[in-house]
Amino acid sequence: MELFKILEELEQQILKIGRVLGPRWAACILRSALAVWRAYPALYNFFTTRTNHSGIAAHLCNKYFLADLALMIDILQEMSLLSNALQARSVTLPRAEKPIKRSIKAFEMLKENKGTFEKEINDRVASDAFKDIQITENHRVVSLPRQRFLEVIIENMKKRLMDFDHLTSKNNNKQNDNKLHELLNLLEPVTWNIQEVVVPWKAAEDKLNQFIKIVHHDIPINDFRDYVESVLQNFNNPVISQSVQKARHIVSTIAVSSADAERGFSRMNIIYSDKRNLLTVGNVSNLMTINLIGLSLD
């Protein structure tokens, strides 16, 4: 454990990182990258004293490697924020659009201007901590194609939006081709243009039949009209009929991410361990149910 003795700061980071592969993978990788960033001079000093690690030391004194590390930290910070937002139990599929669009906008801004850690590179190199590191430009190890890298991230994130082309209906009649996200937002008043809403709201009622087919739950027209009228009268606390409430619950149960499933596996690993391996399947299932959806002991 010689590395721990030399890199005290990095030791603290390693102990906090834990398993990298988990439901909070973006946050874990971010902490790993930040550990390298903070302990950069110590890592360089360690690897330069090891002849069999001379290649790693050459990478660490390469300006392009330092620039790539700073860029990755800036990207992972935004990814971590998005990952945490989508893992919240309260997030629904329609509401998940907002943090994704926010992150896309952040990456578009990053494409135009340098991020926080990228701006710190020159100050870091000029600091006393880097006085023993001869930063060079090794053209044999080129840096990441920054612009194209960010463009690919933005393109792939846009594919996660519900208004992307591959998620729309394949109906040839474009007039009836209502996009999926519009249908799922039908019962979300925050997405309505209240100034244009009247009762009866014919434009929304035309979409209601398609919504019913998606959720496989019938909403009577009168219940929908009562709901719209109640929203117009009391936006913050409308009266919601049982049929409309059930449809809202159905939409809210659509999985936004795999976080709940991964959270379940994580709980199972805690409950069913090497030291406690005689539990029956039924007991494990009951304990997982209590852990995942049971009330807090507090």
KEGUDREN-764729 format. One line per field, with one value per residue: residue in one letter; z, x, y of N, C-alpha, C in turn. Coordinates in steps of 0.001 Angstrom, whole numbers, plus 524288, in hexadecimal, padded with zeros to 5 digits. Each point is the difference from the previous one (the first is absolute). Layout:
// KEGUDREN-764729
resn = a ...
n.pz = Z ...
n.px = X ...
n.py = Y ...
ca.pz = Z ...
ca.px = X ...
ca.py = Y ...
c.pz = Z ...
c.px = X ...
c.py = Y ...
//
This chain:
// KEGUDREN-764729
resn = m e l f k i l e e l e q q i l k i g r v l g p r w a a c i l r s a l a v w r a y p a l y n f f t t r t n h s g i a a h l c n k y f l a d l a l m i d i l q e m s l l s n a l q a r s v t l p r a e k p i k r s i k a f e m l k e n k g t f e k e i n d r v a s d a f k d i q i t e n h r v v s l p r q r f l e v i i e n m k k r l m d f d h l t s k n n n k q n d n k l h e l l n l l e p v t w n i q e v v v p w k a a e d k l n q f i k i v h h d i p i n d f r d y v e s v l q n f n n p v i s q s v q k a r h i v s t i a v s s a d a e r g f s r m n i i y s d k r n l l t v g n v s n l m t i n l i g l s l d
n.pz = 80000 7FCFC 7FC3D 803B6 800FC 7FADE 7FE9F 80407 7FCED 7FC9E 80442 801B2 7FB55 7FFF8 804EF 7FDD6 7FC48 8025D 7FF1D 7FB94 7FF53 7FF99 802B0 802F0 7FB70 7FE48 80496 7FF9B 7FAE0 80134 80431 7FCA5 7FC51 803C0 80174 7FAFC 7FF38 8048F 7FEC9 7FC1F 802EA 803E0 7FC9E 7FE0C 804C7 800FB 7FB8E 800DF 804BC 7FC9A 7FEEE 8025A 80231 7FD23 7FD96 804B1 801C0 7FB6D 800EA 804E8 7FD7B 7FD8B 7FD82 7FBFD 802F4 801C8 7FB01 7FE74 80400 7FF0C 7FAED 80135 80357 7FC75 7FC9B 80329 80113 7FB08 7FE67 803ED 7FEC1 7FAFE 8011E 80371 7FC36 7FC8A 8040C 8004A 80446 800C2 7FD22 7FC6A 7FC58 80071 80534 7FE2F 7FCB8 80437 8038A 7FC8B 7FF0D 80533 80046 7FC49 80264 80460 7FD46 7FE2F 804C9 801CE 7FBEA 8019E 804F8 8020B 80239 804C1 7FF6B 7FB4F 80261 8034A 7FB35 7FDBC 8035A 7FEDC 7FAF9 800CB 8029E 8050C 80020 7FBB0 803B4 801C9 7FDBC 7FC61 7FFC0 7FCB4 7FAFE 8017B 7FB36 8022F 80426 7FC2F 800A0 80313 7FBD5 802BD 7FBAD 7FD4E 80406 800A2 7FAE7 80079 8044A 7FD8D 7FBBF 80311 80287 7FB6A 7FF11 804A1 7FCF6 80226 7FE71 800E0 7FB1A 80255 80311 7FB8E 7FF67 7FDEF 80212 7FB51 802C5 7FE18 7FE55 7FFD8 7FE1A 80444 80194 80155 80010 7FBB3 7FEA6 80193 7FDA1 7FDCF 8040B 7FDC6 8037B 80243 7FCB3 8023C 7FBB0 804F8 7FD91 7FDCC 804FA 7FDB2 8023D 7FC67 80167 7FB70 7FFCE 8051F 7FF41 7FBC9 8037E 802AE 7FB72 7FDD7 803A7 7FF67 7FAEA 80152 80362 7FC13 8004A 800CC 7FD8C 80293 7FBC3 802AB 8015B 7FB07 7FE60 803B0 7FE7B 7FAFB 800E6 802DD 7FC33 7FC9A 8035F 800B3 7FDB8 804AB 80049 7FB49 7FF0A 8015F 7FBEA 80183 7FBA6 800C3 80507 7FEAD 7FC18 80378 8033A 7FBF6 7FE88 8050B 7FEBA 7FBA1 7FF88 802B2 803A3 80001 8021D 7FF65 7FB4F 7FEDB 801C6 7FD50 7FBEE 800AC 800C8 7FBDC 7FDE4 8021E 7FE65 7FB4A 80432 7FFEB 803AC 7FCB5 7FF24 8047B 7FE7B 80089 7FB5A 802A8 8038E 7FC2A 7FD66 80483 80125 7FB05 80062 804C4 7FE1D 7FBD1 801FB 803FF 80406 800A7 802BE 7FDA2
n.px = 8033F 80439 7FC61 7FD89 804BD 800B2 7FB62 800E0 8002F 802D4 8026E 7FF48 80189 803D0 8009A 7FF63 80321 80220 7FB80 802A9 7FF05 7FC6A 7FB88 8041C 80034 7FCD0 7FD84 80005 7FF05 7FC67 7FEC6 80016 7FD84 7FCB8 80021 7FFEB 7FC1A 7FDF1 800DF 7FF43 80204 7FD02 7FC1E 80127 800BF 7FB89 7FD96 8022F 7FED7 7FC70 80427 7FD16 7FFC7 80435 7FD1A 7FE4C 804E2 80127 7FBF1 80191 80487 7FC30 80083 7FFF9 802E7 802AE 80023 80114 80340 80194 80029 80232 802D0 800AB 800E4 80338 8017B 7FF4B 802BB 80320 7FF83 80080 80400 80199 7FF0C 801FF 8033D 7FE1B 7FDDF 80007 8043D 7FD0A 7FDF9 7FB5E 800AC 8016E 7FC86 7FE36 801A4 7FDCD 7FBF1 7FFE3 80109 7FC64 7FD16 80118 7FF3C 7FBC4 7FF43 800E2 7FD0B 7FD5C 7FFF8 8049E 8005A 7FDF3 80086 7FDE2 7FD1F 80010 8005F 7FFDD 7FC23 7FE02 80114 7FE3C 7FD03 80115 7FB29 80015 802FF 7FF05 7FBB2 802DD 7FC27 7FF4C 800B7 7FE26 8017A 802F3 7FEC7 7FCA0 7FDF8 7FBFA 7FD3E 8013C 7FFF2 80270 80336 7FFC2 800DE 80345 801F0 7FFE4 80213 80313 800D5 80029 80290 80163 7FF53 7FB76 801DE 80390 801D7 803AC 7FE1C 7FF8C 7FAFA 7FF76 7FBDF 7FE7C 7FB97 802B4 7FB11 7FFE5 80497 7FD13 8039F 80311 803D6 7FD7E 7FF8A 804D4 80091 7FC72 80173 80407 7FD2A 80484 7FE68 7FB87 7FE08 7FFDF 80295 80195 7FFD2 7FC24 7FB60 7FF17 8043F 7FE1F 803FB 7FF51 7FAF0 801F3 8036B 7FBA0 7FDA7 803D0 7FF39 7FADE 80138 802F2 7FCC4 7FCD4 7FE2D 7FAFE 7FFB5 7FB84 7FDA8 7FBAC 8028C 8017F 7FB26 7FE26 803B2 7FF21 7FAEA 80101 8033A 7FC68 7FCE1 802C1 803B5 800ED 7FAD9 80055 7FAF2 801DB 7FD52 7FD7E 7FD21 7FFF5 7FEF9 7FCE2 7FE3A 7FFD8 7FDDC 7FD11 7FF86 7FEF4 7FD99 7FFE5 8035D 80281 801F8 8048D 7FFA3 7FAD5 800D6 80393 7FC86 7FC82 80350 800E2 7FAE5 7FF2B 80415 7FD70 7FB3E 80129 802E4 80532 7FF3F 7FC89 8011A 7FD47 7FF65 7FAF9 7FE55 7FC36 8038B 8033F 7FBFC 7FE66 804E4 8005D 7FB3D 80149 8048C 7FD63 7FB9F 80279 7FCFD 80229 803DA 801DD
n.py = 7FB54 7FFCF 7FF54 7FD51 7FE0D 7FFD5 7FE0E 802F4 8040F 7FD4B 7FE89 804D5 80181 7FC82 8013B 804A2 7FE72 7FBED 7FD65 7FF99 7FAE6 80392 800B9 80163 7FD57 803CB 7FFFC 7FAC4 80013 80397 7FD4F 7FC04 802BE 8019F 7FAFB 7FEA9 8036D 7FEB3 7FB05 8033D 803DD 7FE2E 7FF7A 804AE 801DD 7FD89 8012E 804A6 7FE50 7FE77 7FD29 7FC7E 804BC 7FFDD 7FC69 7FE7D 8002E 7FDC3 7FCF5 7FF7A 7FFFE 7FD78 8046E 7FCAD 7FCD3 80413 801AB 7FB22 7FFB5 804D6 7FECC 7FB6C 802CA 803D0 7FC1F 7FD64 804D7 8015B 7FBDA 80142 80506 7FEAF 7FCDF 80390 80382 7FCA6 7FFAD 804D5 7FE29 8051B 7FF03 80262 7FCF0 80277 7FF87 7FB58 80213 80274 7FC69 7FCB4 80324 80062 7FAE2 7FF41 803A6 7FD65 7FB9A 80249 801D6 7FB2B 7FED9 80427 7FE94 80100 7FB54 7FF4D 7FAE6 80091 803A2 7FBF1 7FDF3 804A9 8011D 7FB66 80091 804DD 7FCBC 800A0 7FE14 802F6 80225 7FB35 801A0 7FDD1 8036A 7FC1C 800F1 7FB80 80121 7FC53 802CD 7FFE9 804BA 7FFAF 7FE7F 8042F 802CD 7FC48 7FF97 80528 8006C 7FBF0 8024A 80491 7FDCB 7FD30 8046E 8024C 7FB97 801DE 80427 800E7 8048B 7FC45 80011 7FD0D 803CA 802A4 800C7 7FB3A 80252 7FEB6 8002B 803ED 80107 7FACC 801AA 7FF98 80318 7FC17 80387 801A1 7FB10 7FEB6 80499 7FCF5 7FD20 80274 802B3 7FE98 7FC4F 8017D 80201 80173 803D0 7FB95 7FE90 7FD7A 80057 7FC49 7FD33 8016F 80351 80083 800DA 80262 801AF 800D7 7FEFA 802CF 8039E 7FF42 7FFE2 8040B 80258 7FE95 804CF 7FF29 80493 8001B 801C2 7FED7 7FB99 7FF8B 80144 7FCCE 7FCAB 800F4 7FFD1 7FBC4 7FE88 80192 7FD9D 7FBB1 802B2 80206 7FFFB 7FDD2 7FF7F 7FB5F 7FE80 7FBC0 80097 8052D 7FF6E 7FC08 802F8 803E6 7FC96 7FE82 804FB 800FB 7FB7F 802D8 7FC2C 80391 7FCF5 7FD93 804C6 7FF86 7FDD4 80391 80378 7FD2C 7FF90 80513 800C7 7FD0B 8027A 8040E 7FEAD 7FE36 7FF9A 7FFE8 80391 801E4 7FB12 7FFA9 804F0 7FF0A 7FE81 7FDA6 7FE7E 7FE9F 7FDF4 7FDFA 7FE9C 7FE7A 7FDE9 7FE4C 7FE5A 7FE38 7FE10 7FDBE 80126 804A4 7FDD4 8043F
ca.pz = 80000 7FFE9 7FDA4 8040D 80371 7FD3C 7FE55 80445 7FE25 7FC7E 8033D 801EB 7FBA0 7FEA5 803ED 7FF37 7FAE6 8005E 7FB05 7FBBA 7FD31 80363 7FDFF 7FFE1 7FD48 7FE44 80490 80181 7FC55 800FA 80493 7FE68 7FCDB 8037F 8032C 7FCC1 7FF4A 804E1 80179 7FB24 800DB 802F7 7FC62 7FC6D 802EE 80113 7FB4C 7FDEC 802F9 7FE8C 7FA97 7FCEE 7FF3B 7FD62 7FC1C 802BB 80165 7FB31 7FF19 803E7 7FED8 7FAD7 80056 7FDC6 803DF 80406 7FDB3 7FF8E 80549 80193 7FCEB 801EC 8050D 7FEDB 7FDCC 803FC 803D8 7FDF2 7FFCB 80551 80165 7FD2A 80210 80511 7FF1B 7FDC4 803C7 80410 7FFCC 7FE93 7FA88 7FC58 7FAAC 7FDCA 802CC 7FF09 7FB7D 80194 8012E 7FB5F 7FCA7 802C2 7FF45 7FA7D 7FF96 80299 7FC8D 7FB9B 801F5 800B6 7FACD 7FE52 803B6 8035C 80501 804BB 800D3 7FB85 800E8 8044E 7FE76 80010 80572 8028B 7FE12 8020C 805B4 80263 80011 7FAEF 7FEB7 7FEAB 7FB67 7FB19 7FC77 7FA87 7FC11 7FD53 7FB9A 7FF00 802E8 7FED0 8038F 7FDF9 7FC86 803C2 7FDB4 7FE20 804A1 8025F 7FC4B 8006E 804F4 7FF4E 7FC69 802B2 8040D 7FD6C 7FEC7 804C0 80091 7FE20 7FB11 7FBC7 7FBA9 80056 803DD 7FE41 7FD72 7FA8D 7FCEA 7FB77 80041 80349 80339 804A4 8021F 804CE 80238 804D4 8049A 80061 80210 8057D 802D7 7FF7F 80536 80311 7FF18 7FF87 7FA7E 7FCE1 7FF29 802B5 7FD57 7FB86 801BE 800FF 800D8 7FEFC 7FD73 7FBB5 7FE2B 8039A 7FFC1 7FB65 80177 8046E 7FE3F 7FF48 80541 80256 7FD9A 801FD 80586 800A8 8043F 7FDD7 802B2 7FDB9 7FE42 80417 8041B 7FE09 7FFED 80579 801A3 7FD87 80264 80549 7FF94 7FEB8 8048D 80451 7FD6D 803B9 802E1 7FD22 80162 7FC12 80046 800B4 7FAF9 7FE71 803BC 7FEC2 7FB3C 80198 802C4 7FC17 7FD69 803BE 800F5 7FBAC 801E4 7FD78 7FF96 8027E 80558 803C8 7FFA1 80229 805A1 8021B 80031 80417 804FC 8006B 80166 80589 8031A 7FF35 7FFE1 800F1 80565 800CD 7FB06 800B4 7FF65 7FBA2 7FC02 80205 803FB 7FD51 7FD4D 803E0 8020F 7FBDF 7FFA6 80471 7FF2F 7FB67 80006 8053F 802B1 80309 8059E 80299
ca.px = 7FCC1 803B2 7FD6B 7FCFB 80394 80210 7FBC2 7FC3B 7FB1F 7FD70 7FDF2 7FAEB 7FC5B 7FEF9 7FC82 7FAD0 7FDE5 7FD3B 7FF1B 7FF09 7FB5D 7FB76 7FBFF 801FC 80502 80229 80251 8049D 8043B 80189 80375 804FC 802CF 8019A 8045D 804B1 8010C 80209 804F2 8030C 805B4 801B6 7FFE6 8047C 804C9 80010 800F0 8053F 803CB 7FF3A 801BC 7FC18 7FB7B 801DD 7FC16 7FBED 80255 80030 7FAAE 7FEA4 80296 7FE34 7FC1B 7FB10 7FD7D 7FDDC 7FB71 7FBD0 7FE15 7FCC9 7FB29 7FCCE 7FDB8 7FBBC 7FBAC 7FDF3 7FD19 7FAB8 7FD9C 7FEB0 7FB4C 7FB9D 7FF25 7FD65 7FAAD 7FCC3 7FF80 7FC3A 7FB4C 7FB80 80033 7FCBA 801FD 7FF8A 80343 80587 801B6 80245 805A4 802F7 80098 80387 8054F 80158 8016B 8050F 80412 8006D 8031D 80557 8025A 8018C 803BF 80299 7FD87 80296 80513 80361 80218 803CA 804BC 804A9 80131 80201 8054F 80376 80019 80485 7FF2C 801AB 80531 80376 7FDEA 80132 7FB95 801AA 7FC13 8017B 7FC53 7FED7 7FB25 7FCCD 7FB95 7FAD2 7FDAB 7FC63 7FB05 7FD1F 7FE9D 7FB71 7FBA7 7FDF1 7FD22 7FB16 7FCB2 7FDF9 7FC5A 7FB21 7FD22 7FD30 7FB5D 7FB50 7FE2F 80397 7FD21 7FF42 7FBFD 7FAE9 7FCC7 8014A 7FB50 80129 7FCD8 80302 7FC83 7FEB1 804DF 8014E 804C2 7FF2E 80096 7FB60 7FBC2 800FA 7FF7C 7FA97 7FDB9 803A9 7FE97 80492 8019D 7FBDE 7FFDC 7FB11 7FD17 7FD2F 7FCA6 7FA82 7FCD4 80318 8051C 7FF79 80522 801D6 7FC65 80174 8048B 7FEAF 7FF4A 80530 80223 7FD58 80232 80551 7FFFD 7FC27 7FC70 7FC0A 7FEBB 7FB59 800AF 7FE2A 803FE 8045A 7FE4A 7FFD9 80575 801FB 7FD4B 80204 80544 7FF73 7FDF0 803BF 80469 80376 7FD5F 7FB37 7FD2C 80154 7FC92 802C5 801E8 8047B 80436 8024B 8031B 804CF 80338 8021E 80457 8044D 802A4 8038B 80569 8032F 8054B 8009F 801E2 7FCF6 801A2 80547 7FF72 7FE0F 80455 80394 7FD91 80025 80556 800BA 7FCC2 801CC 805B0 802DD 7FF30 7FA6D 7FEC4 7FC20 7FAC8 7FCED 7FEA0 7FB9A 801D9 8030E 7FC3C 7FD47 803B6 800FC 7FB58 80025 8045A 7FF52 7FB41 7FDE8 8008B 804C7 7FF73 7FFC0
ca.py = 804AC 8045C 80491 8029E 802CA 80490 8036E 80018 80259 7FC4B 7FBC2 801B5 7FFD2 7FA89 7FDD3 80238 7FE86 7FB03 7FD64 803A4 7FE4B 8001B 8038A 80559 7FF51 80502 80280 7FCF8 80125 8056C 80008 7FDA8 803E4 80440 7FE0D 8007A 80595 8024F 7FD84 7FFAD 80033 7FB6E 7FB92 80088 7FEBC 7FA6B 7FCE1 80114 7FCE3 7FA8C 7FF60 7FD23 8036E 804C8 801A1 802F6 8050C 80326 801F0 803EE 804F8 801AD 8042C 7FE2B 7FC9C 80373 8029D 7FC17 7FEED 80475 7FFC5 7FBAF 80181 803A4 7FCF1 7FC75 80310 800B0 7FAD6 7FE7C 802F1 7FDA7 7FAC0 80080 801ED 7FBDA 7FBBE 80164 7FCC9 8033C 801A0 7FD14 8003E 80544 803C5 7FED4 80312 8050C 7FFB6 7FE5B 804A0 80381 7FE03 800DB 80585 800B2 7FDEE 803AC 80464 7FE13 7FF93 80547 80246 7FC3B 7FEFC 801EC 7FD72 8014B 80539 7FFC7 7FD26 80360 8015B 7FB47 7FEFF 8041A 7FFCC 7FD6B 7FA5B 7FDDC 80200 7FBA6 7FD50 802A6 7FF2B 80049 7FEBE 7FB2B 7FF8D 7FA7E 7FEFD 80494 800C9 7FEAD 803F6 80266 801A5 7FB70 7FCF3 80271 7FF7A 7FAA5 7FFC2 802DF 7FCFD 7FB64 801AA 80193 7FB31 7FE65 80340 7FD5C 80246 7FE87 7FD9C 7FA5A 7FED5 801C8 7FC11 7FEEF 800F5 80349 804B3 80385 8031C 7FCF8 7FDDC 802C4 7FDCF 7FD1F 80357 8034E 7FCCF 7FEDD 804F2 801C3 800D2 80325 8058B 8036E 8001A 8026A 805A7 80109 8042C 7FDDD 7FBBA 80123 7FB48 7FB45 800A4 7FC3D 7FE33 7FBF6 7FB90 7FCF3 7FCD0 7FCB1 7FA98 7FDAF 7FF5C 7FB7A 7FB4F 7FF39 7FE74 7FBC7 80184 80376 804DD 8025D 8056C 8038D 80030 80329 80579 801CF 800BB 804C4 80473 80092 8023F 8058D 802BA 7FF92 7FD64 7FD6E 7FBD0 7FEAC 7FB40 7FC12 7FB75 7FB14 7FE0E 8033B 7FEF9 7FAE6 800AE 802B1 7FC2A 7FC5D 802B0 800B1 7FAFE 7FEC2 80082 80407 7FDDC 7FADE 800EC 7FCF7 7FA87 7FF9E 800DB 7FB0F 7FC41 801B8 7FE81 7FA55 7FE89 80146 7FC73 7FA9B 80070 7FB20 7FE61 7FF14 7FD7E 7FBE1 80238 7FDEF 803E0 80307 803AA 8040F 8034D 80339 803D5 803E0 80351 8039C 803B4 80357 8033F 80053 804FE 8009C 7FF13 80519
c.pz = 80000 7FDCE 8041C 80394 7FD6E 7FED8 8042B 7FE36 7FC83 8030E 801FA 7FBA9 7FEA0 803DB 7FF4E 7FAF2 8004D 7FAAD 7FBCF 7FD1F 803C3 7FDD8 7FFCA 7FD2F 7FE68 80485 801B0 7FC78 800AC 804A7 7FEB7 7FCF1 80366 80381 7FCFF 7FF6A 804D4 8017E 7FB5B 800F2 802EF 7FC98 7FC59 802C4 80111 7FB29 7FD8F 802D8 7FED5 7FA3B 7FC9E 7FF2E 7FD3D 7FBF8 80278 8017F 7FB41 7FEB7 803BE 7FEFA 7FA95 80097 7FE10 803D7 8043E 7FE03 7FF8A 80553 801DB 7FD17 8020C 8053F 7FF2B 7FDE8 80431 80444 7FE43 7FFB8 8056C 801DB 7FD69 80230 80534 7FF63 7FE12 803BA 80444 7FF5D 7FE15 7FA36 7FCAC 7FA80 7FD8F 8029A 7FF27 7FB67 801AF 80159 7FB5C 7FC68 80277 7FF30 7FA5C 7FF2C 8027A 7FC8E 7FB26 8018F 800C0 7FAC3 7FE1D 8037D 80363 8052D 8048A 800AE 7FB6D 800BF 8042C 7FE66 80069 8058A 802DF 7FE70 80246 805F0 801FB 7FFEE 7FB0A 7FEA1 7FE63 7FB25 7FB24 7FC09 7FA63 7FC6A 7FCE0 7FBB2 7FE86 802D8 7FF5A 803D1 7FD5C 7FC34 802DF 7FDB1 7FE62 80495 8028F 7FC69 8005D 8050D 7FF71 7FC84 802C1 80460 7FDAA 7FE8E 804BD 800E2 7FD88 7FAEE 7FB7E 7FC00 800CC 80410 7FE46 7FD43 7FA57 7FC79 7FB9B 8000D 803D2 80384 80511 802C8 804C9 80296 8056A 804C1 800AF 80267 805D3 80361 80028 80543 8039E 7FF09 7FF41 7FA59 7FC84 7FF2F 801F2 7FD31 7FB74 80187 80127 800D8 7FCB4 7FCE5 7FBB5 7FE2E 8037D 7FFD7 7FB3E 8012C 8043F 7FE6C 7FF30 80548 802A0 7FDD9 8021D 8058A 80124 804A3 7FDE9 8037F 7FD67 7FE9F 80442 8047F 7FE57 7FFFA 80588 801FB 7FDCC 80288 8058A 80006 7FEE7 804B3 80489 7FE17 803D8 802D4 7FD48 80229 7FB9F 800C6 80055 7FAE4 7FE31 8039A 7FED9 7FB19 80133 802CB 7FC33 7FD42 803AA 8011E 7FB97 801B7 7FCD7 7FF15 802A1 805B3 803FF 7FFF7 80264 805E3 802B4 80070 80455 80568 800D3 8019D 805BB 80370 7FFBD 7FF3A 800EE 80586 80134 7FAF8 80075 7FF83 7FB61 7FC36 801EE 80401 7FD9D 7FD3D 803C6 80236 7FBFB 7FF73 8045F 7FF2E 7FBB6 8007D 80575 80266 80329 805BF 8030D 7FFEF
c.px = 80366 7FD81 7FCF4 80381 801E9 7FBAF 7FBB9 7FAC3 7FD03 7FDBD 7FA8D 7FBED 7FE90 7FC21 7FA6F 7FD7C 7FCE2 7FF71 7FEBF 7FB00 7FB6F 7FC06 801C3 80542 8026B 802A6 804F5 804A4 801E2 803B0 8054A 80345 801E2 80485 80521 80185 80298 80553 803B8 805EB 80203 8001D 804B6 80512 8006D 80188 8055E 80432 7FF8C 8014C 7FBF6 7FAFA 80185 7FC1C 7FBA4 8020D 8004D 7FAA4 7FEB8 802A5 7FE9E 7FB95 7FAB2 7FD0D 7FD6A 7FB1C 7FB65 7FDA6 7FC6A 7FAC8 7FC65 7FD7C 7FB75 7FB3A 7FD77 7FD05 7FA5B 7FD21 7FE48 7FB16 7FB30 7FEAF 7FD18 7FA5C 7FC6C 7FF4A 7FC0E 7FB06 7FB4D 7FFDF 7FC9C 8021C 7FF55 8039C 805D2 8022B 8030F 805CB 8034C 800F8 803BF 805A6 801CB 801BB 80553 80476 800A9 8032C 805AC 802CE 8020D 80445 8025C 7FD1E 80346 80572 803B5 80288 80441 80541 804E2 8018F 80246 805A8 803D6 8007E 804D0 7FF79 80206 80597 803C6 7FE34 8011F 7FBA0 801D0 7FB65 801E4 7FC00 7FEE2 7FB00 7FC91 7FB74 7FAEE 7FE25 7FB7F 7FAA6 7FCB8 7FE33 7FB0D 7FB40 7FD7B 7FCE5 7FAB2 7FC3E 7FD8D 7FC3B 7FACD 7FCB9 7FD0E 7FB1D 7FB4F 7FDE6 803B7 7FD1F 7FEEB 7FBE2 7FA89 7FD1E 8018D 7FB41 8013E 7FCE9 8028A 7FC7C 7FE99 804D1 801B8 804AA 7FEF9 80050 7FB6C 7FB74 800BD 7FFA3 7FA63 7FD8B 8039A 7FEEF 804A6 801DB 7FBE8 80119 7FAB0 7FCB9 7FCBF 7FC21 7FA88 7FD2E 7FB0E 804EF 8006A 8053D 8021C 7FC7F 80108 8049A 7FEAD 7FF5F 80537 8029E 7FDB5 80233 80573 7FFE8 7FC25 7FC5E 7FC4A 7FF2F 7FB2B 800E9 7FE5F 803DF 80495 7FE8D 7FFB8 80582 80244 7FD92 801F8 80578 7FFB9 7FE28 803E6 804B4 80338 7FD74 7FAE5 7FD74 800DB 7FC80 8033F 8024B 804D4 804A3 802B5 8035F 80529 803B2 80279 804B6 804B1 802E4 803A0 80596 802FD 8058A 8000F 801A2 7FD12 80199 80568 7FFF0 7FE19 80441 803DC 7FDE5 80058 8056B 80128 7FD14 8021B 805E6 80281 7FF0B 7FA47 7FDD9 7FBFF 7FA67 7FD3E 7FEBC 7FB94 801A3 80339 7FC5B 7FD33 80384 80144 7FB61 7FFE8 80433 7FEE2 7FB4F 7FD9D 800E3 80506 7FEED 7FFB7 7FA6D
c.py = 804E3 804EF 80309 80341 8050A 803ED 80011 8022E 7FC3B 7FB73 80160 7FFB8 7FA66 7FD9D 80201 7FE20 7FAFE 7FD86 8040B 7FE87 7FFA2 803CF 805A4 80020 80529 802CC 7FD2F 8012D 80597 8004A 7FDAA 803EE 80484 7FE4F 8006B 805BA 80259 7FDC8 7FF98 80035 7FB36 7FB1C 80029 7FE7D 7FA29 7FCE6 80114 7FCE0 7FA30 7FF51 7FD37 80324 80518 801F7 80329 80564 80397 8023B 8047D 80540 8020E 803F7 7FE2C 7FC7C 8034C 802C9 7FC44 7FECC 80467 7FFFB 7FBB9 80157 803BF 7FD1D 7FC9F 802E8 800C3 7FACE 7FE2C 802C7 7FDA2 7FAA4 8002F 801CA 7FBA8 7FB67 8012E 7FCCD 80317 8016E 7FC66 800BB 80569 803F8 7FF0D 8031F 804D2 7FF9D 7FE40 804A4 803E5 7FE5B 800A2 805A8 8010B 7FE0F 80377 804C5 7FE64 7FF8A 80545 80254 7FBB9 7FF76 801ED 7FDB0 80108 80559 80002 7FDA9 8036B 8017B 7FB54 7FEF9 803ED 7FFD2 7FD12 7FA13 7FD67 80190 7FBA8 7FD05 80346 7FEC5 800E5 7FED5 7FB51 7FEED 7FA53 7FE52 804CE 80053 7FE6D 80437 802AD 80131 7FB51 7FCA1 80223 7FFA2 7FA9D 7FF5F 802A4 7FCF7 7FB55 8016D 801BA 7FB3F 7FDEE 80344 7FD56 80242 7FEC6 7FCAC 7FA36 7FE7A 801A4 7FBA1 7FF5E 80099 803C9 8050F 803C7 80341 7FD2E 7FDD5 8032A 7FD5B 7FDCB 8038A 803A8 7FD00 7FEF5 804E4 801F3 80143 80307 805C8 803A0 80064 8029B 805C9 801E0 80424 7FDF1 7FBBB 80202 7FAD4 8007B 8012A 7FBDB 7FDD3 7FBA8 7FB32 7FC95 7FC5E 7FC08 7FA4B 7FD3E 7FF0A 7FB27 7FAE9 7FECB 7FDD4 7FB97 80109 80420 804CB 8024F 805C0 803CC 80068 80365 805C9 80238 80113 8050C 804C9 800FE 8025B 805D5 80325 8000E 7FCD9 7FCD0 7FB6D 7FE82 7FB0F 7FC0F 7FB3A 7FB02 7FE00 80304 7FEF4 7FAD1 80062 802C4 7FC44 7FC26 8026B 8006B 7FAEC 7FE60 8011A 8040C 7FDFA 7FAA0 80082 7FCBA 7FA42 7FF41 800D4 7FB09 7FBEC 8016A 7FE81 7FA1B 7FE25 80122 7FC14 7FA6E 80017 7FAAB 7FDF3 7FED3 7FDA0 7FB97 80206 7FD8C 80464 8037C 80407 80467 803D1 803A1 8043F 8043B 803A9 80405 80426 803EB 8039C 80075 80562 8001A 7FF04 80510 80224
//
